[in-house]
Amino acid sequence: MNDTADVLVVGAGPAGAAVARRVAAEGARVVLLERRPFPRPKPCGDSLTPRAVAAVERLGAAEALVGAHATGGLRITGARHWRDVAWPQHPHFATVGAAVRRDHFDERLARGAVVAGAELREGHEAVEPIVERGFVRGAVVRSSLGEVGEVRATYVVVADGANSTFGRALGTSRTRGWPYGTAIRAYYRAAQHAGSRVEIGLELSDRDDTLIPGYGWAVPLGDGTVNVGVTVLSTARDARGVNMARLLDRWAAHIADRWGFDPAAPEAAPAVGRLPMGGAVQPKAGPTFLVAGDAAGTGSPLLGNGIEYALESGLLAADVLIDALGTSDPTVLQRYPRLLAEAYGDYWKLARLSARALAHPAVIHQAARAATRSGWVGDALVRFAANTLRPDDTGPAEALFAVGARLARFAPDA
């Protein structure tokens, strides 16, 4: 079972699959490990923004979206009102979003990496890193049959998800005090499964009608089902005390009539997970390793969307690795954190500060009221939340972001 590779990728989700596909296509030997056999479920909303669709296209992985249900935008609900907002147009992103179950999507991405030349090992867990003289040289790997061996590699990519045990073994950790999300989702058979709008509910409340920082969602999958879930932000006063299952039940009951499903009859038990967000995990690189996707906390604190950032961070990591392999210069890896900061630094900080502001019920209510009653506010909110700000435009969203980003640079990090 012992083996060697140019690059060992730990985790075959979107980030890991993107790295493996891109690097293997350049002729490098890539081993891609996935602890659980495909297909495996994920606590995700299954919604890809136009930015995420564009990342799939840049990867050359159109097969991952075969059979996906197209979405045209969001329906924002709250403050007893609602507003439909089309996905914002952007010169570099797709014109529509997509909805596809993550178990199908992730498997197709991983199989695409195999076609590109990577070796995928399902049911293989990287149980501990191999570290020699301070350099990561691979991993001790255990198969589902209990066989233990080593995979040694020139470089290692940590992409094993939000609860990255392999990353923690290398010293990664979430920045305490920065927002994270706890999400739960379930699938329901629904009459409105083929709708064109993803619903985002800005006002979640508990049994006492107290507003809770977070949001609910309903994503039409076009296959007879709808993905229904909620995310609670850690900025909530009693975030750890929130009963996620009850909150999901309450949200599902609230939207069941308009979506046409029985809130008491989910397809299976709900899936729950905790997600670091806004670049909260550090470090993102070491002398011979990189950290990508949810393992690096790349998801957005606003919509919780993480697929685009997993793919994009994977593509950035791949470009750096290709350069490092081509030049035999491991110091090239230190470009990766700078590239992430250039791409997302201002956005992540402003999003984290926004998530903290939403800890106050009055702010939640006013945000919901403004977004559902004003067309330009709703459009600007979606453009900011989906991170589709235009590089050469000065619309309301871009102008507000520019002001907010300048002010955020002087604010304490959050």
DRENDO-1510 file (C-alpha; in Angstrom, 1 decimal, always signed):
<recs>
REC; n; res; u; v; w
REC; 1; MET; +0.0; +0.0; +0.0 .
REC; 2; ASN; +3.1; +2.3; +0.3 .
REC; 3; ASP; +3.3; +4.7; -2.6 .
REC; 4; THR; +4.8; +8.0; -3.8 .
REC; 5; ALA; +3.3; +11.0; -5.7 .
REC; 6; ASP; +4.2; +14.5; -6.7 .
REC; 7; VAL; +1.1; +15.8; -4.9 .
REC; 8; LEU; -1.1; +14.1; -2.3 .
REC; 9; VAL; -4.6; +15.6; -1.9 .
REC; 10; VAL; -6.4; +14.8; +1.3 .
REC; 11; GLY; -10.1; +15.1; +0.6 .
REC; 12; ALA; -12.0; +14.7; -2.7 .
REC; 13; GLY; -14.6; +17.4; -2.3 .
REC; 14; PRO; -14.8; +20.4; -4.7 .
REC; 15; ALA; -11.5; +21.9; -3.6 .
REC; 16; GLY; -9.5; +18.7; -3.6 .
REC; 17; ALA; -11.0; +17.5; -6.9 .
REC; 18; ALA; -10.2; +20.9; -8.5 .
REC; 19; VAL; -6.6; +20.7; -7.4 .
REC; 20; ALA; -6.2; +17.1; -8.4 .
REC; 21; ARG; -7.7; +17.6; -11.8 .
REC; 22; ARG; -5.7; +20.7; -12.7 .
REC; 23; VAL; -2.4; +19.4; -11.5 .
REC; 24; ALA; -2.8; +15.9; -12.9 .
REC; 25; ALA; -3.7; +17.4; -16.3 .
REC; 26; GLU; -0.2; +18.9; -16.3 .
REC; 27; GLY; +1.3; +15.5; -16.1 .
REC; 28; ALA; +2.1; +15.3; -12.4 .
REC; 29; ARG; +1.4; +12.2; -10.4 .
REC; 30; VAL; -1.5; +13.0; -8.1 .
REC; 31; VAL; -3.1; +10.7; -5.4 .
REC; 32; LEU; -6.5; +11.9; -4.2 .
REC; 33; LEU; -7.8; +10.4; -0.9 .
REC; 34; GLU; -11.4; +10.3; +0.1 .
REC; 35; ARG; -12.3; +8.9; +3.5 .
REC; 36; ARG; -15.9; +7.9; +2.6 .
REC; 37; PRO; -16.8; +6.1; -0.6 .
REC; 38; PHE; -18.9; +8.0; -3.1 .
REC; 39; PRO; -21.7; +9.0; -3.1 .
REC; 40; ARG; -21.7; +10.6; +0.3 .
REC; 41; PRO; -24.1; +13.2; +1.6 .
REC; 42; LYS; -23.2; +16.7; +2.7 .
REC; 43; PRO; -25.0; +19.2; +4.9 .
REC; 44; CYS; -25.2; +21.7; +2.0 .
REC; 45; GLY; -27.9; +23.7; +0.3 .
REC; 46; ASP; -27.0; +22.2; -3.1 .
REC; 47; SER; -27.2; +25.7; -4.7 .
REC; 48; LEU; -24.5; +27.0; -7.0 .
REC; 49; THR; -24.4; +30.7; -7.6 .
REC; 50; PRO; -23.4; +32.0; -11.1 .
REC; 51; ARG; -19.9; +32.5; -9.7 .
REC; 52; ALA; -19.8; +28.8; -8.7 .
REC; 53; VAL; -21.0; +27.8; -12.2 .
REC; 54; ALA; -18.3; +29.9; -13.7 .
REC; 55; ALA; -15.7; +28.1; -11.5 .
REC; 56; VAL; -17.0; +24.7; -12.7 .
REC; 57; GLU; -16.6; +25.9; -16.3 .
REC; 58; ARG; -13.1; +27.2; -15.7 .
REC; 59; LEU; -12.1; +23.9; -14.3 .
REC; 60; GLY; -13.5; +22.3; -17.5 .
REC; 61; ALA; -15.9; +20.1; -15.4 .
REC; 62; ALA; -19.2; +20.6; -17.3 .
REC; 63; GLU; -20.0; +17.0; -16.6 .
REC; 64; ALA; -20.6; +17.8; -12.9 .
REC; 65; LEU; -23.6; +19.9; -13.9 .
REC; 66; VAL; -25.3; +17.4; -16.2 .
REC; 67; GLY; -28.9; +17.2; -15.2 .
REC; 68; ALA; -28.6; +20.2; -12.8 .
REC; 69; HIS; -31.6; +22.5; -12.3 .
REC; 70; ALA; -31.1; +26.0; -13.5 .
REC; 71; THR; -32.0; +28.8; -11.1 .
REC; 72; GLY; -32.6; +32.4; -12.1 .
REC; 73; GLY; -32.1; +34.2; -8.8 .
REC; 74; LEU; -33.3; +34.5; -5.2 .
REC; 75; ARG; -36.6; +35.1; -3.5 .
REC; 76; ILE; -35.8; +37.1; -0.4 .
REC; 77; THR; -38.4; +36.8; +2.3 .
REC; 78; GLY; -38.8; +38.6; +5.7 .
REC; 79; ALA; -40.6; +41.4; +7.5 .
REC; 80; ARG; -43.8; +39.9; +6.1 .
REC; 81; HIS; -42.8; +40.7; +2.5 .
REC; 82; TRP; -40.9; +39.1; -0.3 .
REC; 83; ARG; -39.0; +40.2; -3.4 .
REC; 84; ASP; -37.7; +38.2; -6.4 .
REC; 85; VAL; -34.1; +39.3; -7.4 .
REC; 86; ALA; -32.4; +37.9; -10.5 .
REC; 87; TRP; -28.9; +36.7; -10.2 .
REC; 88; PRO; -26.7; +39.7; -10.8 .
REC; 89; GLN; -25.0; +39.8; -14.2 .
REC; 90; HIS; -21.2; +39.9; -14.2 .
REC; 91; PRO; -18.8; +39.9; -17.2 .
REC; 92; HIS; -16.8; +36.9; -15.8 .
REC; 93; PHE; -19.5; +34.7; -14.3 .
REC; 94; ALA; -22.4; +32.6; -15.6 .
REC; 95; THR; -25.8; +34.2; -16.3 .
REC; 96; VAL; -27.7; +31.5; -14.3 .
REC; 97; GLY; -27.2; +29.5; -11.2 .
REC; 98; ALA; -27.6; +25.8; -10.7 .
REC; 99; ALA; -29.0; +23.3; -8.2 .
REC; 100; VAL; -27.6; +19.8; -7.9 .
REC; 101; ARG; -27.3; +17.4; -5.0 .
REC; 102; ARG; -23.9; +17.4; -3.6 .
REC; 103; ASP; -23.5; +13.6; -3.5 .
REC; 104; HIS; -23.9; +13.6; -7.3 .
REC; 105; PHE; -21.9; +16.8; -7.9 .
REC; 106; ASP; -18.9; +15.8; -5.7 .
REC; 107; GLU; -18.6; +12.4; -7.2 .
REC; 108; ARG; -18.7; +13.7; -10.8 .
REC; 109; LEU; -15.9; +16.2; -9.9 .
REC; 110; ALA; -13.8; +13.5; -8.4 .
REC; 111; ARG; -14.3; +11.1; -11.3 .
REC; 112; GLY; -13.3; +14.0; -13.6 .
REC; 113; ALA; -10.0; +14.3; -11.7 .
REC; 114; VAL; -9.5; +10.6; -12.5 .
REC; 115; VAL; -10.1; +11.2; -16.2 .
REC; 116; ALA; -7.4; +13.9; -16.0 .
REC; 117; GLY; -4.9; +11.4; -14.6 .
REC; 118; ALA; -5.3; +11.5; -10.8 .
REC; 119; GLU; -5.5; +8.3; -8.8 .
REC; 120; LEU; -8.6; +8.4; -6.6 .
REC; 121; ARG; -8.6; +6.2; -3.5 .
REC; 122; GLU; -12.1; +6.0; -2.0 .
REC; 123; GLY; -12.5; +4.7; +1.6 .
REC; 124; HIS; -8.9; +5.7; +2.4 .
REC; 125; GLU; -8.3; +8.1; +5.3 .
REC; 126; ALA; -5.2; +10.1; +5.9 .
REC; 127; VAL; -4.8; +9.3; +9.6 .
REC; 128; GLU; -1.7; +11.4; +10.3 .
REC; 129; PRO; +0.8; +13.4; +8.4 .
REC; 130; ILE; +4.4; +12.3; +7.8 .
REC; 131; VAL; +6.6; +15.1; +9.0 .
REC; 132; GLU; +10.4; +15.1; +8.6 .
REC; 133; ARG; +12.5; +18.0; +9.8 .
REC; 134; GLY; +9.5; +20.2; +9.9 .
REC; 135; PHE; +8.4; +19.4; +6.3 .
REC; 136; VAL; +5.2; +17.5; +5.5 .
REC; 137; ARG; +6.2; +14.6; +3.3 .
REC; 138; GLY; +2.9; +12.7; +2.9 .
REC; 139; ALA; +0.5; +10.8; +5.1 .
REC; 140; VAL; -0.1; +7.6; +6.9 .
REC; 141; VAL; -3.2; +6.1; +5.2 .
REC; 142; ARG; -5.7; +3.6; +6.4 .
REC; 143; SER; -8.1; +1.8; +4.1 .
REC; 144; SER; -11.7; +0.9; +4.9 .
REC; 145; LEU; -10.4; -2.7; +5.3 .
REC; 146; GLY; -8.0; -1.6; +8.0 .
REC; 147; GLU; -4.8; -1.8; +5.9 .
REC; 148; VAL; -2.3; +0.9; +6.8 .
REC; 149; GLY; +0.5; +2.3; +4.6 .
REC; 150; GLU; +2.1; +5.5; +3.5 .
REC; 151; VAL; +1.8; +7.8; +0.6 .
REC; 152; ARG; +4.8; +10.0; +0.3 .
REC; 153; ALA; +4.6; +13.2; -1.8 .
REC; 154; THR; +6.6; +16.3; -2.6 .
REC; 155; TYR; +3.6; +18.4; -1.7 .
REC; 156; VAL; +0.4; +17.9; +0.2 .
REC; 157; VAL; -3.0; +19.6; -0.1 .
REC; 158; VAL; -5.3; +19.7; +2.9 .
REC; 159; ALA; -8.9; +19.7; +1.6 .
REC; 160; ASP; -10.7; +17.4; +4.0 .
REC; 161; GLY; -13.6; +19.7; +4.8 .
REC; 162; ALA; -14.8; +21.9; +7.7 .
REC; 163; ASN; -13.8; +19.5; +10.4 .
REC; 164; SER; -10.3; +19.0; +9.0 .
REC; 165; THR; -8.7; +16.5; +11.3 .
REC; 166; PHE; -5.6; +16.3; +9.0 .
REC; 167; GLY; -5.3; +20.1; +9.0 .
REC; 168; ARG; -5.5; +20.2; +12.8 .
REC; 169; ALA; -2.7; +17.7; +13.0 .
REC; 170; LEU; -0.6; +20.2; +11.0 .
REC; 171; GLY; -1.5; +23.0; +13.3 .
REC; 172; THR; -4.4; +24.7; +11.5 .
REC; 173; SER; -7.1; +26.2; +13.7 .
REC; 174; ARG; -10.1; +28.5; +13.4 .
REC; 175; THR; -9.6; +32.1; +14.6 .
REC; 176; ARG; -11.6; +32.3; +17.8 .
REC; 177; GLY; -14.3; +35.0; +17.8 .
REC; 178; TRP; -14.7; +35.1; +14.1 .
REC; 179; PRO; -18.2; +34.0; +12.9 .
REC; 180; TYR; -18.9; +30.5; +11.9 .
REC; 181; GLY; -22.2; +28.8; +10.9 .
REC; 182; THR; -24.0; +25.8; +12.0 .
REC; 183; ALA; -26.3; +24.4; +9.3 .
REC; 184; ILE; -28.9; +21.7; +9.0 .
REC; 185; ARG; -30.8; +20.5; +5.9 .
REC; 186; ALA; -33.3; +18.0; +4.8 .
REC; 187; TYR; -35.0; +17.0; +1.5 .
REC; 188; TYR; -38.8; +17.0; +0.9 .
REC; 189; ARG; -40.9; +15.8; -2.0 .
REC; 190; ALA; -42.4; +19.1; -3.2 .
REC; 191; ALA; -44.9; +20.3; -5.8 .
REC; 192; GLN; -42.8; +23.4; -6.6 .
REC; 193; HIS; -39.6; +21.4; -7.1 .
REC; 194; ALA; -39.0; +23.0; -10.5 .
REC; 195; GLY; -39.2; +26.6; -9.5 .
REC; 196; SER; -36.6; +29.1; -10.7 .
REC; 197; ARG; -35.9; +30.9; -7.5 .
REC; 198; VAL; -33.9; +29.9; -4.4 .
REC; 199; GLU; -35.7; +31.2; -1.4 .
REC; 200; ILE; -33.7; +32.9; +1.4 .
REC; 201; GLY; -35.5; +33.8; +4.6 .
REC; 202; LEU; -33.8; +36.6; +6.5 .
REC; 203; GLU; -35.9; +36.3; +9.6 .
REC; 204; LEU; -35.5; +33.1; +11.6 .
REC; 205; SER; -37.2; +32.9; +14.9 .
REC; 206; ASP; -37.5; +30.5; +17.8 .
REC; 207; ARG; -40.6; +29.3; +19.6 .
REC; 208; ASP; -40.8; +32.7; +21.4 .
REC; 209; ASP; -40.6; +34.6; +18.1 .
REC; 210; THR; -37.1; +35.9; +19.1 .
REC; 211; LEU; -35.1; +36.6; +15.9 .
REC; 212; ILE; -32.0; +34.5; +15.5 .
REC; 213; PRO; -29.0; +35.6; +13.4 .
REC; 214; GLY; -28.9; +33.4; +10.4 .
REC; 215; TYR; -31.1; +32.5; +7.5 .
REC; 216; GLY; -33.4; +29.8; +6.1 .
REC; 217; TRP; -33.3; +28.4; +2.6 .
REC; 218; ALA; -35.3; +26.4; +0.1 .
REC; 219; VAL; -33.6; +25.2; -3.1 .
REC; 220; PRO; -35.6; +23.7; -5.9 .
REC; 221; LEU; -33.8; +20.7; -7.4 .
REC; 222; GLY; -36.0; +19.9; -10.3 .
REC; 223; ASP; -36.1; +16.2; -9.5 .
REC; 224; GLY; -39.2; +16.2; -7.4 .
REC; 225; THR; -37.5; +17.5; -4.3 .
REC; 226; VAL; -36.6; +20.7; -2.6 .
REC; 227; ASN; -33.6; +21.2; -0.2 .
REC; 228; VAL; -34.7; +23.0; +2.9 .
REC; 229; GLY; -32.4; +24.1; +5.6 .
REC; 230; VAL; -31.3; +26.8; +8.1 .
REC; 231; THR; -27.9; +28.3; +9.1 .
REC; 232; VAL; -27.4; +29.9; +12.5 .
REC; 233; LEU; -24.4; +32.3; +12.8 .
REC; 234; SER; -22.2; +32.0; +15.9 .
REC; 235; THR; -22.9; +35.7; +16.5 .
REC; 236; ALA; -26.3; +34.7; +17.9 .
REC; 237; ARG; -26.5; +35.4; +21.7 .
REC; 238; ASP; -27.1; +31.8; +22.5 .
REC; 239; ALA; -25.9; +30.1; +19.3 .
REC; 240; ARG; -24.8; +26.9; +21.0 .
REC; 241; GLY; -28.1; +26.6; +22.8 .
REC; 242; VAL; -30.2; +26.7; +19.6 .
REC; 243; ASN; -32.0; +23.4; +18.9 .
REC; 244; MET; -31.2; +23.1; +15.2 .
REC; 245; ALA; -33.7; +20.3; +14.5 .
REC; 246; ARG; -36.5; +22.3; +16.0 .
REC; 247; LEU; -35.5; +25.4; +14.1 .
REC; 248; LEU; -35.5; +23.5; +10.9 .
REC; 249; ASP; -38.9; +22.1; +11.7 .
REC; 250; ARG; -40.2; +25.6; +12.3 .
REC; 251; TRP; -38.7; +27.0; +9.1 .
REC; 252; ALA; -40.0; +24.0; +7.1 .
REC; 253; ALA; -43.5; +24.4; +8.5 .
REC; 254; HIS; -43.4; +28.2; +7.7 .
REC; 255; ILE; -42.7; +27.6; +4.0 .
REC; 256; ALA; -44.4; +24.3; +3.4 .
REC; 257; ASP; -47.6; +25.6; +1.9 .
REC; 258; ARG; -46.0; +27.8; -0.8 .
REC; 259; TRP; -43.5; +25.0; -1.8 .
REC; 260; GLY; -46.1; +22.2; -1.6 .
REC; 261; PHE; -44.5; +19.7; +0.8 .
REC; 262; ASP; -45.4; +17.9; +4.0 .
REC; 263; PRO; -43.0; +19.4; +6.7 .
REC; 264; ALA; -43.5; +16.2; +8.8 .
REC; 265; ALA; -42.2; +13.9; +6.0 .
REC; 266; PRO; -38.6; +14.6; +5.1 .
REC; 267; GLU; -36.9; +12.0; +2.8 .
REC; 268; ALA; -34.4; +11.0; +5.5 .
REC; 269; ALA; -32.9; +12.3; +8.7 .
REC; 270; PRO; -31.5; +15.8; +8.4 .
REC; 271; ALA; -27.8; +16.3; +8.1 .
REC; 272; VAL; -26.0; +18.9; +10.3 .
REC; 273; GLY; -22.6; +20.4; +10.2 .
REC; 274; ARG; -20.5; +23.4; +11.4 .
REC; 275; LEU; -18.7; +25.6; +8.9 .
REC; 276; PRO; -15.8; +28.0; +9.5 .
REC; 277; MET; -16.3; +31.0; +7.3 .
REC; 278; GLY; -14.6; +34.2; +6.0 .
REC; 279; GLY; -11.1; +32.8; +5.8 .
REC; 280; ALA; -11.1; +32.0; +9.5 .
REC; 281; VAL; -8.7; +29.0; +9.4 .
REC; 282; GLN; -5.0; +29.6; +9.7 .
REC; 283; PRO; -2.4; +28.9; +8.4 .
REC; 284; LYS; -3.3; +28.3; +4.8 .
REC; 285; ALA; +0.2; +27.2; +3.8 .
REC; 286; GLY; +3.3; +25.6; +5.2 .
REC; 287; PRO; +6.7; +24.9; +3.6 .
REC; 288; THR; +5.3; +21.9; +1.7 .
REC; 289; PHE; +1.5; +22.0; +2.2 .
REC; 290; LEU; -1.5; +24.1; +1.2 .
REC; 291; VAL; -5.0; +24.3; +2.7 .
REC; 292; ALA; -8.0; +24.8; +0.5 .
REC; 293; GLY; -11.8; +24.9; +0.6 .
REC; 294; ASP; -13.8; +24.4; +3.8 .
REC; 295; ALA; -10.6; +23.2; +5.5 .
REC; 296; ALA; -9.3; +26.7; +5.0 .
REC; 297; GLY; -12.7; +28.3; +6.1 .
REC; 298; THR; -13.2; +29.9; +2.7 .
REC; 299; GLY; -17.1; +30.0; +2.8 .
REC; 300; SER; -19.0; +33.2; +2.8 .
REC; 301; PRO; -20.5; +34.4; +6.2 .
REC; 302; LEU; -23.4; +35.9; +4.3 .
REC; 303; LEU; -25.1; +33.2; +2.3 .
REC; 304; GLY; -23.0; +30.3; +3.6 .
REC; 305; ASN; -22.1; +29.6; +0.0 .
REC; 306; GLY; -18.8; +27.7; -0.2 .
REC; 307; ILE; -18.7; +25.8; -3.5 .
REC; 308; GLU; -17.4; +28.6; -5.5 .
REC; 309; TYR; -14.7; +29.4; -3.0 .
REC; 310; ALA; -13.7; +25.7; -2.7 .
REC; 311; LEU; -13.3; +25.5; -6.4 .
REC; 312; GLU; -11.5; +28.8; -6.8 .
REC; 313; SER; -9.1; +28.2; -3.9 .
REC; 314; GLY; -8.5; +24.8; -5.4 .
REC; 315; LEU; -7.6; +26.4; -8.8 .
REC; 316; LEU; -5.3; +28.9; -7.1 .
REC; 317; ALA; -3.6; +26.1; -5.1 .
REC; 318; ALA; -3.2; +24.1; -8.4 .
REC; 319; ASP; -1.6; +27.0; -10.2 .
REC; 320; VAL; +0.9; +27.5; -7.3 .
REC; 321; LEU; +1.7; +23.7; -7.2 .
REC; 322; ILE; +2.3; +23.5; -10.9 .
REC; 323; ASP; +4.7; +26.4; -10.7 .
REC; 324; ALA; +6.5; +24.8; -7.7 .
REC; 325; LEU; +6.8; +21.5; -9.4 .
REC; 326; GLY; +8.0; +23.0; -12.6 .
REC; 327; THR; +10.7; +25.1; -10.9 .
REC; 328; SER; +11.5; +22.6; -8.1 .
REC; 329; ASP; +11.1; +25.6; -5.7 .
REC; 330; PRO; +8.9; +25.0; -2.7 .
REC; 331; THR; +9.0; +28.7; -1.6 .
REC; 332; VAL; +6.5; +29.3; -4.4 .
REC; 333; LEU; +3.9; +27.8; -2.1 .
REC; 334; GLN; +4.1; +31.0; +0.0 .
REC; 335; ARG; +2.4; +32.9; -2.8 .
REC; 336; TYR; -0.9; +31.0; -2.1 .
REC; 337; PRO; -2.0; +32.9; +1.1 .
REC; 338; ARG; -1.2; +36.2; -0.7 .
REC; 339; LEU; -3.3; +35.2; -3.6 .
REC; 340; LEU; -6.2; +34.3; -1.3 .
REC; 341; ALA; -5.9; +37.7; +0.5 .
REC; 342; GLU; -5.8; +39.6; -2.8 .
REC; 343; ALA; -8.9; +37.7; -4.1 .
REC; 344; TYR; -11.0; +37.7; -0.9 .
REC; 345; GLY; -9.4; +39.7; +1.9 .
REC; 346; ASP; -11.5; +42.9; +1.8 .
REC; 347; TYR; -14.7; +40.9; +1.1 .
REC; 348; TRP; -14.1; +38.4; +3.9 .
REC; 349; LYS; -13.5; +41.1; +6.4 .
REC; 350; LEU; -16.6; +43.1; +5.5 .
REC; 351; ALA; -18.7; +40.0; +5.4 .
REC; 352; ARG; -17.5; +39.0; +8.9 .
REC; 353; LEU; -18.3; +42.5; +10.2 .
REC; 354; SER; -21.7; +42.3; +8.5 .
REC; 355; ALA; -22.4; +38.9; +10.2 .
REC; 356; ARG; -21.5; +40.4; +13.5 .
REC; 357; ALA; -23.9; +43.3; +13.0 .
REC; 358; LEU; -26.6; +40.8; +12.2 .
REC; 359; ALA; -26.3; +39.6; +15.8 .
REC; 360; HIS; -28.8; +42.4; +16.7 .
REC; 361; PRO; -32.5; +41.6; +16.1 .
REC; 362; ALA; -33.2; +45.2; +15.1 .
REC; 363; VAL; -30.5; +45.0; +12.4 .
REC; 364; ILE; -31.9; +41.8; +11.1 .
REC; 365; HIS; -35.4; +43.2; +10.9 .
REC; 366; GLN; -34.3; +46.4; +9.2 .
REC; 367; ALA; -32.2; +44.5; +6.7 .
REC; 368; ALA; -35.1; +42.2; +5.9 .
REC; 369; ARG; -37.5; +45.2; +5.5 .
REC; 370; ALA; -35.1; +47.1; +3.2 .
REC; 371; ALA; -34.2; +44.1; +1.1 .
REC; 372; THR; -37.8; +43.1; +0.5 .
REC; 373; ARG; -39.3; +46.6; -0.1 .
REC; 374; SER; -36.6; +48.3; -2.1 .
REC; 375; GLY; -35.6; +47.0; -5.5 .
REC; 376; TRP; -32.1; +48.5; -5.5 .
REC; 377; VAL; -31.4; +47.4; -1.9 .
REC; 378; GLY; -32.4; +43.9; -2.7 .
REC; 379; ASP; -30.3; +43.9; -5.9 .
REC; 380; ALA; -27.3; +45.3; -4.0 .
REC; 381; LEU; -27.7; +42.8; -1.1 .
REC; 382; VAL; -27.7; +39.9; -3.5 .
REC; 383; ARG; -24.7; +41.2; -5.5 .
REC; 384; PHE; -22.7; +41.6; -2.3 .
REC; 385; ALA; -23.9; +38.4; -0.7 .
REC; 386; ALA; -23.1; +36.4; -3.8 .
REC; 387; ASN; -19.8; +38.3; -4.3 .
REC; 388; THR; -20.6; +39.3; -7.9 .
REC; 389; LEU; -19.4; +42.8; -7.5 .
REC; 390; ARG; -18.3; +44.1; -10.9 .
REC; 391; PRO; -14.7; +45.2; -11.4 .
REC; 392; ASP; -15.4; +48.1; -13.7 .
REC; 393; ASP; -18.7; +49.4; -12.6 .
REC; 394; THR; -19.9; +51.9; -10.0 .
REC; 395; GLY; -23.4; +50.7; -9.2 .
REC; 396; PRO; -24.9; +51.0; -5.8 .
REC; 397; ALA; -23.5; +47.7; -4.6 .
REC; 398; GLU; -20.0; +48.5; -5.8 .
REC; 399; ALA; -20.1; +52.0; -4.3 .
REC; 400; LEU; -21.3; +50.7; -0.9 .
REC; 401; PHE; -18.7; +47.9; -0.9 .
REC; 402; ALA; -15.9; +50.4; -1.7 .
REC; 403; VAL; -16.9; +52.6; +1.2 .
REC; 404; GLY; -17.5; +49.6; +3.5 .
REC; 405; ALA; -14.2; +48.0; +2.6 .
REC; 406; ARG; -12.3; +51.3; +3.3 .
REC; 407; LEU; -13.9; +51.7; +6.7 .
REC; 408; ALA; -13.4; +48.0; +7.5 .
REC; 409; ARG; -9.7; +48.3; +7.1 .
REC; 410; PHE; -9.7; +50.5; +10.2 .
REC; 411; ALA; -12.1; +48.4; +12.2 .
REC; 412; PRO; -11.0; +45.7; +14.6 .
REC; 413; ASP; -11.0; +42.3; +12.9 .
REC; 414; ALA; -14.0; +40.2; +13.6 .
</recs>
